[in-house]
Amino acid sequence: MMKVVSATEPLVLLECLVAGTSHRPNLEKYEPELKVGQALLLTREADSHYDDWAVQVHTAPATDPANVWLGYLPEGRNETVARLLDAGKHLSARLNHKSWETDWLHLDIEVLLHE
């Protein structure tokens, strides 16, 4: 049976892992505060020297002292999201799963498009 999505529910655009978590300082200290289902913020990094479509994943706006930069959307899977952000569309993310794999914090997220 197909689920009917209401007009107020966001559309899931992408399910992916957050890239680069092993390069973010202090994540091991912050990780216990991350909650499955938590809303996350996506921020475009248009001036990235490594990826033309770079999109950062944060816990809060960069101006918020509680903000933690978790990593990036994976290269090669981020172009559509970057283009939508550039066009001013309202996107966010939601944490689906978290776990440690040695020194790598595995964060599985959904990218959401809001109306």
PyMOL commands that set and color helices and strands:
alter all, ss='L'
color gray80, all
select helices_A, chain A and resi 21-23+27-33+79-86
alter helices_A, ss='H'
color red, helices_A
select strands_A, chain A and resi 11-17+39-44+55-58+69-72+91-101+104-113
alter strands_A, ss='S'
color yellow, strands_A
deselect
rebuild
show_as cartoon
